[in-house]
């Protein structure tokens, strides 16, 4: 998790009035590249996991 707040807390604070179309996990991200993958065949060449330190290490 990159912030010390749950998904619901972030929605309440920063996305007030925005329709949430499906239940979201406690620490789920709001953004996805699934549509780019599906429509464009996009696959990222780099991952944030490759550049940020492992928080469990």
PDB file of N, CA, C and O in Angstrom, chain B, residues numbered from 101:
ATOM      1  N   UNK B 101       0.850  -1.166   0.000  1.00  0.00           N
ATOM      2  CA  UNK B 101       0.000   0.000   0.000  1.00  0.00           C
ATOM      3  C   UNK B 101       0.896   1.231   0.000  1.00  0.00           C
ATOM      4  O   UNK B 101       1.881   1.284   0.737  1.00  0.00           O
ATOM      5  N   UNK B 102       0.563   2.210  -0.816  1.00  0.00           N
ATOM      6  CA  UNK B 102       1.411   3.396  -0.921  1.00  0.00           C
ATOM      7  C   UNK B 102       0.968   4.524  -0.001  1.00  0.00           C
ATOM      8  O   UNK B 102       1.728   5.469   0.211  1.00  0.00           O
ATOM      9  N   UNK B 103      -0.225   4.454   0.543  1.00  0.00           N
ATOM     10  CA  UNK B 103      -0.709   5.462   1.489  1.00  0.00           C
ATOM     11  C   UNK B 103      -1.302   4.762   2.698  1.00  0.00           C
ATOM     12  O   UNK B 103      -1.721   3.607   2.621  1.00  0.00           O
ATOM     13  N   UNK B 104      -1.334   5.470   3.808  1.00  0.00           N
ATOM     14  CA  UNK B 104      -1.857   4.880   5.044  1.00  0.00           C
ATOM     15  C   UNK B 104      -3.357   5.140   5.155  1.00  0.00           C
ATOM     16  O   UNK B 104      -3.831   5.634   6.178  1.00  0.00           O
ATOM     17  N   UNK B 105      -4.095   4.810   4.110  1.00  0.00           N
ATOM     18  CA  UNK B 105      -5.548   4.975   4.106  1.00  0.00           C
ATOM     19  C   UNK B 105      -6.158   3.840   3.294  1.00  0.00           C
ATOM     20  O   UNK B 105      -5.540   3.331   2.358  1.00  0.00           O
ATOM     21  N   UNK B 106      -7.360   3.453   3.655  1.00  0.00           N
ATOM     22  CA  UNK B 106      -8.045   2.404   2.901  1.00  0.00           C
ATOM     23  C   UNK B 106      -8.657   2.993   1.634  1.00  0.00           C
ATOM     24  O   UNK B 106      -8.772   4.210   1.490  1.00  0.00           O
ATOM     25  N   UNK B 107      -9.041   2.121   0.733  1.00  0.00           N
ATOM     26  CA  UNK B 107      -9.708   2.553  -0.490  1.00  0.00           C
ATOM     27  C   UNK B 107     -10.949   3.375  -0.159  1.00  0.00           C
ATOM     28  O   UNK B 107     -11.174   4.423  -0.763  1.00  0.00           O
ATOM     29  N   UNK B 108     -11.750   2.912   0.789  1.00  0.00           N
ATOM     30  CA  UNK B 108     -12.968   3.647   1.166  1.00  0.00           C
ATOM     31  C   UNK B 108     -12.649   5.038   1.711  1.00  0.00           C
ATOM     32  O   UNK B 108     -13.360   5.997   1.411  1.00  0.00           O
ATOM     33  N   UNK B 109     -11.599   5.153   2.498  1.00  0.00           N
ATOM     34  CA  UNK B 109     -11.208   6.462   3.042  1.00  0.00           C
ATOM     35  C   UNK B 109     -10.787   7.418   1.925  1.00  0.00           C
ATOM     36  O   UNK B 109     -11.119   8.603   1.958  1.00  0.00           O
ATOM     37  N   UNK B 110     -10.059   6.901   0.942  1.00  0.00           N
ATOM     38  CA  UNK B 110      -9.617   7.732  -0.183  1.00  0.00           C
ATOM     39  C   UNK B 110     -10.816   8.166  -1.023  1.00  0.00           C
ATOM     40  O   UNK B 110     -10.896   9.320  -1.444  1.00  0.00           O
ATOM     41  N   UNK B 111     -11.749   7.243  -1.269  1.00  0.00           N
ATOM     42  CA  UNK B 111     -12.963   7.591  -2.016  1.00  0.00           C
ATOM     43  C   UNK B 111     -13.720   8.695  -1.294  1.00  0.00           C
ATOM     44  O   UNK B 111     -14.113   9.686  -1.909  1.00  0.00           O
ATOM     45  N   UNK B 112     -13.925   8.530   0.003  1.00  0.00           N
ATOM     46  CA  UNK B 112     -14.666   9.528   0.782  1.00  0.00           C
ATOM     47  C   UNK B 112     -13.992  10.895   0.753  1.00  0.00           C
ATOM     48  O   UNK B 112     -14.667  11.922   0.686  1.00  0.00           O
ATOM     49  N   UNK B 113     -12.675  10.908   0.802  1.00  0.00           N
ATOM     50  CA  UNK B 113     -11.949  12.181   0.894  1.00  0.00           C
ATOM     51  C   UNK B 113     -11.749  12.879  -0.455  1.00  0.00           C
ATOM     52  O   UNK B 113     -11.913  14.095  -0.558  1.00  0.00           O
ATOM     53  N   UNK B 114     -11.396  12.107  -1.483  1.00  0.00           N
ATOM     54  CA  UNK B 114     -10.992  12.724  -2.750  1.00  0.00           C
ATOM     55  C   UNK B 114     -11.962  12.502  -3.915  1.00  0.00           C
ATOM     56  O   UNK B 114     -11.877  13.203  -4.923  1.00  0.00           O
ATOM     57  N   UNK B 115     -12.867  11.553  -3.794  1.00  0.00           N
ATOM     58  CA  UNK B 115     -13.763  11.213  -4.899  1.00  0.00           C
ATOM     59  C   UNK B 115     -15.227  11.328  -4.486  1.00  0.00           C
ATOM     60  O   UNK B 115     -16.065  10.568  -4.971  1.00  0.00           O
ATOM     61  N   UNK B 116     -15.540  12.254  -3.611  1.00  0.00           N
ATOM     62  CA  UNK B 116     -16.904  12.451  -3.142  1.00  0.00           C
ATOM     63  C   UNK B 116     -17.841  12.716  -4.321  1.00  0.00           C
ATOM     64  O   UNK B 116     -17.582  13.600  -5.137  1.00  0.00           O
ATOM     65  N   UNK B 117     -18.913  11.961  -4.406  1.00  0.00           N
ATOM     66  CA  UNK B 117     -19.878  12.129  -5.484  1.00  0.00           C
ATOM     67  C   UNK B 117     -19.584  11.317  -6.727  1.00  0.00           C
ATOM     68  O   UNK B 117     -20.415  11.278  -7.635  1.00  0.00           O
ATOM     69  N   UNK B 118     -18.422  10.662  -6.804  1.00  0.00           N
ATOM     70  CA  UNK B 118     -18.073   9.842  -7.963  1.00  0.00           C
ATOM     71  C   UNK B 118     -18.698   8.458  -7.781  1.00  0.00           C
ATOM     72  O   UNK B 118     -18.568   7.843  -6.723  1.00  0.00           O
ATOM     73  N   UNK B 119     -19.373   7.980  -8.819  1.00  0.00           N
ATOM     74  CA  UNK B 119     -20.013   6.673  -8.762  1.00  0.00           C
ATOM     75  C   UNK B 119     -18.955   5.564  -8.687  1.00  0.00           C
ATOM     76  O   UNK B 119     -18.035   5.515  -9.503  1.00  0.00           O
ATOM     77  N   UNK B 120     -19.096   4.697  -7.718  1.00  0.00           N
ATOM     78  CA  UNK B 120     -18.253   3.507  -7.613  1.00  0.00           C
ATOM     79  C   UNK B 120     -19.084   2.366  -8.184  1.00  0.00           C
ATOM     80  O   UNK B 120     -20.124   2.016  -7.625  1.00  0.00           O
ATOM     81  N   UNK B 121     -18.640   1.789  -9.282  1.00  0.00           N
ATOM     82  CA  UNK B 121     -19.453   0.833 -10.036  1.00  0.00           C
ATOM     83  C   UNK B 121     -19.397  -0.600  -9.531  1.00  0.00           C
ATOM     84  O   UNK B 121     -20.222  -1.425  -9.921  1.00  0.00           O
ATOM     85  N   UNK B 122     -18.439  -0.904  -8.671  1.00  0.00           N
ATOM     86  CA  UNK B 122     -18.338  -2.270  -8.148  1.00  0.00           C
ATOM     87  C   UNK B 122     -17.651  -2.222  -6.800  1.00  0.00           C
ATOM     88  O   UNK B 122     -16.941  -1.264  -6.495  1.00  0.00           O
ATOM     89  N   UNK B 123     -17.855  -3.246  -5.993  1.00  0.00           N
ATOM     90  CA  UNK B 123     -17.144  -3.285  -4.713  1.00  0.00           C
ATOM     91  C   UNK B 123     -15.634  -3.332  -4.948  1.00  0.00           C
ATOM     92  O   UNK B 123     -15.162  -3.989  -5.876  1.00  0.00           O
ATOM     93  N   UNK B 124     -14.896  -2.641  -4.114  1.00  0.00           N
ATOM     94  CA  UNK B 124     -13.440  -2.603  -4.245  1.00  0.00           C
ATOM     95  C   UNK B 124     -12.799  -3.148  -2.983  1.00  0.00           C
ATOM     96  O   UNK B 124     -13.341  -3.011  -1.886  1.00  0.00           O
ATOM     97  N   UNK B 125     -11.646  -3.765  -3.150  1.00  0.00           N
ATOM     98  CA  UNK B 125     -10.897  -4.284  -2.014  1.00  0.00           C
ATOM     99  C   UNK B 125     -10.357  -3.166  -1.139  1.00  0.00           C
ATOM    100  O   UNK B 125     -10.265  -2.016  -1.570  1.00  0.00           O
ATOM    101  N   UNK B 126     -10.009  -3.502   0.067  1.00  0.00           N
ATOM    102  CA  UNK B 126      -9.535  -2.534   1.058  1.00  0.00           C
ATOM    103  C   UNK B 126      -8.362  -1.697   0.544  1.00  0.00           C
ATOM    104  O   UNK B 126      -8.297  -0.494   0.795  1.00  0.00           O
ATOM    105  N   UNK B 127      -7.442  -2.332  -0.172  1.00  0.00           N
ATOM    106  CA  UNK B 127      -6.237  -1.658  -0.664  1.00  0.00           C
ATOM    107  C   UNK B 127      -6.145  -1.684  -2.189  1.00  0.00           C
ATOM    108  O   UNK B 127      -5.049  -1.609  -2.746  1.00  0.00           O
ATOM    109  N   UNK B 128      -7.273  -1.789  -2.856  1.00  0.00           N
ATOM    110  CA  UNK B 128      -7.284  -1.906  -4.316  1.00  0.00           C
ATOM    111  C   UNK B 128      -6.999  -0.569  -4.999  1.00  0.00           C
ATOM    112  O   UNK B 128      -7.408   0.487  -4.516  1.00  0.00           O
ATOM    113  N   UNK B 129      -6.300  -0.628  -6.116  1.00  0.00           N
ATOM    114  CA  UNK B 129      -6.025   0.574  -6.897  1.00  0.00           C
ATOM    115  C   UNK B 129      -7.268   1.016  -7.666  1.00  0.00           C
ATOM    116  O   UNK B 129      -8.141   0.200  -7.962  1.00  0.00           O
ATOM    117  N   UNK B 130      -7.346   2.292  -7.986  1.00  0.00           N
ATOM    118  CA  UNK B 130      -8.482   2.827  -8.728  1.00  0.00           C
ATOM    119  C   UNK B 130      -8.289   2.723 -10.233  1.00  0.00           C
ATOM    120  O   UNK B 130      -9.260   2.778 -10.988  1.00  0.00           O
ATOM    121  N   UNK B 131      -7.074   2.577 -10.665  1.00  0.00           N
ATOM    122  CA  UNK B 131      -6.770   2.661 -12.085  1.00  0.00           C
ATOM    123  C   UNK B 131      -6.238   1.332 -12.605  1.00  0.00           C
ATOM    124  O   UNK B 131      -5.572   0.591 -11.882  1.00  0.00           O
ATOM    125  N   UNK B 132      -6.540   1.040 -13.867  1.00  0.00           N
ATOM    126  CA  UNK B 132      -6.164  -0.229 -14.463  1.00  0.00           C
ATOM    127  C   UNK B 132      -5.752  -0.013 -15.923  1.00  0.00           C
ATOM    128  O   UNK B 132      -6.233   0.903 -16.590  1.00  0.00           O
ATOM    129  N   UNK B 133      -4.862  -0.866 -16.397  1.00  0.00           N
ATOM    130  CA  UNK B 133      -4.485  -0.814 -17.813  1.00  0.00           C
ATOM    131  C   UNK B 133      -5.168  -1.931 -18.600  1.00  0.00           C
ATOM    132  O   UNK B 133      -4.806  -2.201 -19.744  1.00  0.00           O
ATOM    133  N   UNK B 134      -6.153  -2.576 -17.986  1.00  0.00           N
ATOM    134  CA  UNK B 134      -6.832  -3.698 -18.641  1.00  0.00           C
ATOM    135  C   UNK B 134      -7.444  -3.324 -19.991  1.00  0.00           C
ATOM    136  O   UNK B 134      -7.375  -4.112 -20.934  1.00  0.00           O
ATOM    137  N   UNK B 135      -8.039  -2.140 -20.097  1.00  0.00           N
ATOM    138  CA  UNK B 135      -8.653  -1.729 -21.363  1.00  0.00           C
ATOM    139  C   UNK B 135      -7.592  -1.550 -22.446  1.00  0.00           C
ATOM    140  O   UNK B 135      -7.815  -1.937 -23.593  1.00  0.00           O
ATOM    141  N   UNK B 136      -6.457  -0.978 -22.106  1.00  0.00           N
ATOM    142  CA  UNK B 136      -5.363  -0.822 -23.073  1.00  0.00           C
ATOM    143  C   UNK B 136      -4.833  -2.190 -23.500  1.00  0.00           C
ATOM    144  O   UNK B 136      -4.494  -2.397 -24.665  1.00  0.00           O
ATOM    145  N   UNK B 137      -4.765  -3.101 -22.568  1.00  0.00           N
ATOM    146  CA  UNK B 137      -4.343  -4.467 -22.919  1.00  0.00           C
ATOM    147  C   UNK B 137      -5.336  -5.095 -23.887  1.00  0.00           C
ATOM    148  O   UNK B 137      -4.949  -5.661 -24.909  1.00  0.00           O
ATOM    149  N   UNK B 138      -6.606  -4.992 -23.561  1.00  0.00           N
ATOM    150  CA  UNK B 138      -7.657  -5.629 -24.344  1.00  0.00           C
ATOM    151  C   UNK B 138      -7.797  -5.006 -25.735  1.00  0.00           C
ATOM    152  O   UNK B 138      -7.877  -5.734 -26.725  1.00  0.00           O
ATOM    153  N   UNK B 139      -7.829  -3.690 -25.825  1.00  0.00           N
ATOM    154  CA  UNK B 139      -8.089  -3.029 -27.105  1.00  0.00           C
ATOM    155  C   UNK B 139      -6.853  -2.816 -27.964  1.00  0.00           C
ATOM    156  O   UNK B 139      -6.933  -2.848 -29.192  1.00  0.00           O
ATOM    157  N   UNK B 140      -5.715  -2.598 -27.326  1.00  0.00           N
ATOM    158  CA  UNK B 140      -4.505  -2.244 -28.064  1.00  0.00           C
ATOM    159  C   UNK B 140      -3.419  -3.306 -28.025  1.00  0.00           C
ATOM    160  O   UNK B 140      -2.417  -3.203 -28.733  1.00  0.00           O
ATOM    161  N   UNK B 141      -3.617  -4.334 -27.193  1.00  0.00           N
ATOM    162  CA  UNK B 141      -2.575  -5.334 -27.037  1.00  0.00           C
ATOM    163  C   UNK B 141      -1.386  -4.820 -26.247  1.00  0.00           C
ATOM    164  O   UNK B 141      -0.292  -5.380 -26.315  1.00  0.00           O
ATOM    165  N   UNK B 142      -1.610  -3.743 -25.493  1.00  0.00           N
ATOM    166  CA  UNK B 142      -0.526  -3.111 -24.730  1.00  0.00           C
ATOM    167  C   UNK B 142      -0.044  -4.010 -23.603  1.00  0.00           C
ATOM    168  O   UNK B 142      -0.846  -4.595 -22.875  1.00  0.00           O
ATOM    169  N   UNK B 143       1.251  -4.113 -23.467  1.00  0.00           N
ATOM    170  CA  UNK B 143       1.894  -4.767 -22.330  1.00  0.00           C
ATOM    171  C   UNK B 143       3.028  -3.869 -21.862  1.00  0.00           C
ATOM    172  O   UNK B 143       3.914  -3.539 -22.651  1.00  0.00           O
ATOM    173  N   UNK B 144       3.019  -3.470 -20.603  1.00  0.00           N
ATOM    174  CA  UNK B 144       4.085  -2.595 -20.103  1.00  0.00           C
ATOM    175  C   UNK B 144       5.444  -3.274 -20.178  1.00  0.00           C
ATOM    176  O   UNK B 144       5.558  -4.488 -20.011  1.00  0.00           O
ATOM    177  N   UNK B 145       6.454  -2.484 -20.427  1.00  0.00           N
ATOM    178  CA  UNK B 145       7.819  -3.003 -20.485  1.00  0.00           C
ATOM    179  C   UNK B 145       8.509  -2.918 -19.136  1.00  0.00           C
ATOM    180  O   UNK B 145       9.538  -3.559 -18.919  1.00  0.00           O
ATOM    181  N   UNK B 146       7.952  -2.134 -18.234  1.00  0.00           N
ATOM    182  CA  UNK B 146       8.536  -1.948 -16.909  1.00  0.00           C
ATOM    183  C   UNK B 146       7.434  -2.040 -15.865  1.00  0.00           C
ATOM    184  O   UNK B 146       6.269  -1.771 -16.160  1.00  0.00           O
ATOM    185  N   UNK B 147       7.792  -2.412 -14.671  1.00  0.00           N
ATOM    186  CA  UNK B 147       6.849  -2.484 -13.562  1.00  0.00           C
ATOM    187  C   UNK B 147       7.350  -1.620 -12.416  1.00  0.00           C
ATOM    188  O   UNK B 147       8.555  -1.522 -12.183  1.00  0.00           O
ATOM    189  N   UNK B 148       6.432  -1.001 -11.708  1.00  0.00           N
ATOM    190  CA  UNK B 148       6.824  -0.235 -10.521  1.00  0.00           C
ATOM    191  C   UNK B 148       7.498  -1.151  -9.504  1.00  0.00           C
ATOM    192  O   UNK B 148       8.305  -0.698  -8.693  1.00  0.00           O
ATOM    193  N   UNK B 149       7.169  -2.424  -9.547  1.00  0.00           N
ATOM    194  CA  UNK B 149       7.775  -3.381  -8.615  1.00  0.00           C
ATOM    195  C   UNK B 149       9.278  -3.551  -8.873  1.00  0.00           C
ATOM    196  O   UNK B 149      10.030  -3.938  -7.979  1.00  0.00           O
ATOM    197  N   UNK B 150       9.701  -3.255 -10.107  1.00  0.00           N
ATOM    198  CA  UNK B 150      11.116  -3.381 -10.460  1.00  0.00           C
ATOM    199  C   UNK B 150      11.952  -2.210  -9.953  1.00  0.00           C
ATOM    200  O   UNK B 150      13.171  -2.333  -9.831  1.00  0.00           O
ATOM    201  N   UNK B 151      11.319  -1.082  -9.656  1.00  0.00           N
ATOM    202  CA  UNK B 151      12.085   0.106  -9.285  1.00  0.00           C
ATOM    203  C   UNK B 151      11.918   0.543  -7.835  1.00  0.00           C
ATOM    204  O   UNK B 151      12.739   1.304  -7.323  1.00  0.00           O
ATOM    205  N   UNK B 152      10.868   0.074  -7.169  1.00  0.00           N
ATOM    206  CA  UNK B 152      10.674   0.439  -5.765  1.00  0.00           C
ATOM    207  C   UNK B 152      11.189  -0.668  -4.854  1.00  0.00           C
ATOM    208  O   UNK B 152      11.092  -1.847  -5.194  1.00  0.00           O
ATOM    209  N   UNK B 153      11.729  -0.301  -3.713  1.00  0.00           N
ATOM    210  CA  UNK B 153      12.212  -1.323  -2.791  1.00  0.00           C
ATOM    211  C   UNK B 153      11.057  -2.165  -2.252  1.00  0.00           C
ATOM    212  O   UNK B 153       9.933  -1.680  -2.115  1.00  0.00           O
ATOM    213  N   UNK B 154      11.341  -3.406  -1.956  1.00  0.00           N
ATOM    214  CA  UNK B 154      10.358  -4.326  -1.390  1.00  0.00           C
ATOM    215  C   UNK B 154      10.046  -3.895   0.039  1.00  0.00           C
ATOM    216  O   UNK B 154      10.944  -3.881   0.881  1.00  0.00           O
ATOM    217  N   UNK B 155       8.777  -3.539   0.338  1.00  0.00           N
ATOM    218  CA  UNK B 155       8.456  -3.076   1.691  1.00  0.00           C
ATOM    219  C   UNK B 155       8.602  -4.164   2.748  1.00  0.00           C
ATOM    220  O   UNK B 155       8.701  -3.865   3.938  1.00  0.00           O
ATOM    221  N   UNK B 156       8.615  -5.419   2.321  1.00  0.00           N
ATOM    222  CA  UNK B 156       8.755  -6.518   3.273  1.00  0.00           C
ATOM    223  C   UNK B 156      10.197  -6.910   3.541  1.00  0.00           C
ATOM    224  O   UNK B 156      10.466  -7.787   4.362  1.00  0.00           O
ATOM    225  N   UNK B 157      11.129  -6.259   2.847  1.00  0.00           N
ATOM    226  CA  UNK B 157      12.548  -6.631   3.001  1.00  0.00           C
ATOM    227  C   UNK B 157      13.185  -5.926   4.174  1.00  0.00           C
ATOM    228  O   UNK B 157      14.369  -6.124   4.444  1.00  0.00           O
TER     229      UNK B 157
END
